[in-house]
């Protein structure tokens, strides 16, 4: 996706430890028109699937997910990082966050993800794949079918794709970062 | 906003303590077409302002904010509930959450909210107004101008509007709940 790759090279910032910061257009300040283009590209990538619901995880996944859901006329459900006090009945899984170096609970209501659903998971980043594995667990607990996972940016060198594909997940990333070294971002052609 | 009011009466659930649950269409599962209609209504309500940026707070504010930003062709910034490890320089304020009965830190990068900005704050709920007061503090710290605050649902009986209007804030809510009692939701005409 040319527009996205150019934007990453123009506005992305990289730091020690393989960190890529895209907070001027994706996950703190957001560019809604880029999000729309991202939504269109996700539709193309998953055109052959029978998706009937988009799922994502708060907070940075919500913008690309709602834009994709809007364009496809499908409901969007976001998993929460802890159960609100009003949520009495939920499916739960534990995820290890590398960036925050701690475990967190991820929950979703079984009311909104059922055995009738063919869900597409959308998120901003694929790194080690821990969040995505948590989603896979929740989808399996719900008895739903996962048609695939779409990520705006994949950090290939952190091997999340290998983990997900070993579980049979169809993975699509709109920009694949091969390496971040010497403050130079290398994106796959 | 008729569509929203009807949806609240049809799908909203109420609980003891003035709690209104709208998690089947606003803040867990989301209806993107309703979000678009909400975005259009926010544009109408703030038509006379010179807004150049939308701000919101993670997580439930992101969907209505990105839809409004998309329709208005404006960038959207979401305040975060804690600073990520990659965020070195930020404006910060402390907010008391009534629903969670604890204090939390709310942060925003001064890179994305500046004295040149005329910002419109959008969120899902106005209750006691604590989150909104935190946003007002961040906007003032940044030296930006707040053109107004738009909420999908206002719980009038929790008096957030009185607090905000006493600070000179223009408040617009798309559905105003007068009372929630005996499991009956009463919405202002």
Interface residues (C-beta under 8 A of the other chain):
Chain A: X15 X19 X21 X23 X24 X28 X29 X30 X31 X32 X33 X35 X36 X58 X59 X62 X63 X66 X67 X69 X70 X73 X74 X75 X76 X77 X78 X80 X84 X85 X86 X87 X99 X100 X108 X109 X111 X112
Chain B: X15 X19 X21 X23 X24 X28 X29 X30 X31 X32 X33 X35 X36 X58 X59 X62 X63 X66 X67 X69 X70 X73 X74 X75 X76 X77 X78 X80 X84 X85 X86 X87 X99 X100 X108 X109 X111 X112
